[in-house]
Amino acid sequence: MKQKETLLNTMGINITRASAEDIGDEHVGTSLETPLREDAFEMDDELKIELIEKHFREIMHIMGLDLTDDSLKGTPHRVAKMYVKEVFSGLNPANKPVAKLFENKYKYNEMLVEKNITFFSHCEHHFVPIHGKAHVAYISNGSVIGLSKINRIVQYFSQRPQVQERLTMQIGNELVEALGTDDVAVIMDADHMCVSSRGVKDTTSSTLTSFYSGKFEKDEQTRNEFLKYISLER
């Protein structure tokens, strides 16, 4: 064990007592906020891409892949660019969508429901995809939001390493703050590739999480109305 630790340390890999092997497949969560270092954004995107490309090339080399092959030689750069610019772009606050509100001039005071919002994320424990549908509802407190902004908020928090419980809470809390209303509901129904493609390899189960605040939390009739709407066939 000591020899292995020495080898890994020379490669720049830090070893902690609570290793990944100790944790195994336990579902570990930490906080509502995505765990980020204070200096997370001191490095610009281009340098991050350059460094990730370098390290991913080394990972592929360790796995025994031939990086001179035409099909593989561009993979480290493609992966690095995908990580920074696409699938983990939600880590950067600069990419947060601006939720512009409009006056509710038509005095619509019933719930608005946007359902079946497609989202893609990544499990922070294995870095494999999570994908599914989000269903969102709110009751106006005098202002309304453009429908596409709801999708963008879901996408923003999805595009980072996540656990589904945190993702659901982050979307719900952001909508409460952005909309200026406590009356918000979020349900997320997702398939986890860390369950279906490895480990237990269960391809039939899905995971549901919910966020209710304001009337959706306190009033059963309001909550049931939301649940009825998202169950309706198109």
Backbone hydrogen bonds, N-H to C=O, Kabsch-Sander energy under -0.5 kcal/mol:
donor,donor_aa,acceptor,acceptor_aa,energy
5,E,1,M,-2.4
6,T,2,K,-2.3
7,L,3,Q,-2.2
8,L,4,K,-2.5
9,N,5,E,-2.6
10,T,6,T,-1.9
11,M,7,L,-0.8
11,M,8,L,-0.5
12,G,9,N,-1.5
13,I,8,L,-2.4
14,N,12,G,-0.6
19,S,17,R,-1.9
23,I,19,S,-1.8
24,G,20,A,-2.8
26,E,23,I,-1.7
28,V,26,E,-1.2
36,L,34,T,-0.5
40,A,37,R,-1.4
42,E,39,D,-1.6
48,K,44,D,-2.1
49,I,45,D,-2.6
50,E,46,E,-2.1
51,L,47,L,-2.5
52,I,48,K,-2.8
53,E,49,I,-2.4
54,K,50,E,-1.8
55,H,51,L,-2.4
56,F,52,I,-3.0
57,R,53,E,-2.2
58,E,54,K,-1.4
59,I,55,H,-2.0
60,M,56,F,-2.4
61,H,57,R,-2.2
62,I,58,E,-2.6
63,M,59,I,-1.9
64,G,61,H,-1.4
65,L,60,M,-2.2
67,L,65,L,-1.0
69,D,66,D,-1.6
72,L,69,D,-1.1
73,K,69,D,-2.4
75,T,72,L,-1.7
78,R,74,G,-2.1
79,V,75,T,-2.9
80,A,76,P,-2.1
81,K,77,H,-2.6
82,M,78,R,-2.3
83,Y,79,V,-2.7
84,V,80,A,-2.1
85,K,81,K,-2.7
86,E,82,M,-1.8
87,V,82,M,-1.3
88,F,82,M,-0.6
88,F,83,Y,-1.3
89,S,86,E,-1.8
90,G,159,Q,-2.3
91,L,88,F,-1.6
92,N,89,S,-1.2
95,N,92,N,-2.2
96,K,93,P,-1.7
99,A,97,P,-0.7
100,K,98,V,-1.4
102,F,144,V,-2.9
104,N,142,G,-2.1
105,K,103,E,-2.2
107,K,104,N,-1.5
109,N,107,K,-0.7
112,L,138,Y,-2.9
114,E,136,V,-3.2
115,K,113,V,-0.5
117,I,134,A,-2.9
118,T,116,N,-0.7
119,F,132,G,-2.3
121,S,130,I,-3.5
122,H,160,R,-0.9
123,C,128,V,-3.0
124,E,162,Q,-2.1
127,F,123,C,-2.5
130,I,121,S,-2.4
131,H,191,D,-2.2
132,G,119,F,-2.1
133,K,189,D,-2.3
134,A,117,I,-2.3
135,H,187,I,-2.9
136,V,114,E,-3.1
137,A,185,A,-2.4
138,Y,112,L,-1.9
139,I,183,D,-1.7
140,S,110,E,-0.6
144,V,102,F,-2.9
146,G,100,K,-0.8
149,K,146,G,-1.2
150,I,146,G,-0.8
150,I,147,L,-0.9
151,N,147,L,-1.3
152,R,148,S,-2.3
153,I,149,K,-2.2
154,V,150,I,-2.1
155,Q,151,N,-2.6
156,Y,152,R,-2.8
157,F,153,I,-1.9
158,S,154,V,-1.3
159,Q,155,Q,-1.9
160,R,158,S,-2.4
162,Q,122,H,-3.3
167,L,163,V,-2.4
168,T,164,Q,-2.5
169,M,165,E,-2.0
170,Q,166,R,-2.9
171,I,167,L,-2.2
172,G,168,T,-2.3
173,N,169,M,-2.9
174,E,170,Q,-2.1
175,L,171,I,-2.2
176,V,172,G,-2.1
177,E,173,N,-2.2
178,A,174,E,-3.1
179,L,175,L,-2.6
180,G,176,V,-1.2
181,T,176,V,-0.9
184,V,182,D,-1.7
185,A,137,A,-2.5
186,V,211,F,-2.5
187,I,135,H,-2.4
188,M,209,T,-2.6
189,D,133,K,-2.6
190,A,207,T,-2.7
191,D,131,H,-3.2
193,M,129,P,-2.6
193,M,191,D,-0.6
195,V,192,H,-1.6
196,S,192,H,-2.1
197,S,193,M,-2.5
201,K,195,V,-0.8
201,K,198,R,-2.3
202,D,195,V,-1.7
203,T,201,K,-0.7
207,T,190,A,-2.9
209,T,188,M,-2.1
211,F,186,V,-2.5
213,S,184,V,-1.9
216,F,213,S,-1.4
217,E,214,G,-0.8
218,K,214,G,-2.2
219,D,215,K,-2.7
220,E,218,K,-0.7
223,R,219,D,-2.1
224,N,220,E,-2.7
225,E,221,Q,-2.0
226,F,222,T,-1.9
227,L,223,R,-2.3
228,K,224,N,-2.2
229,Y,225,E,-2.2
230,I,226,F,-2.1
231,S,227,L,-0.8
231,S,228,K,-0.6
232,L,228,K,-0.7
232,L,229,Y,-1.0
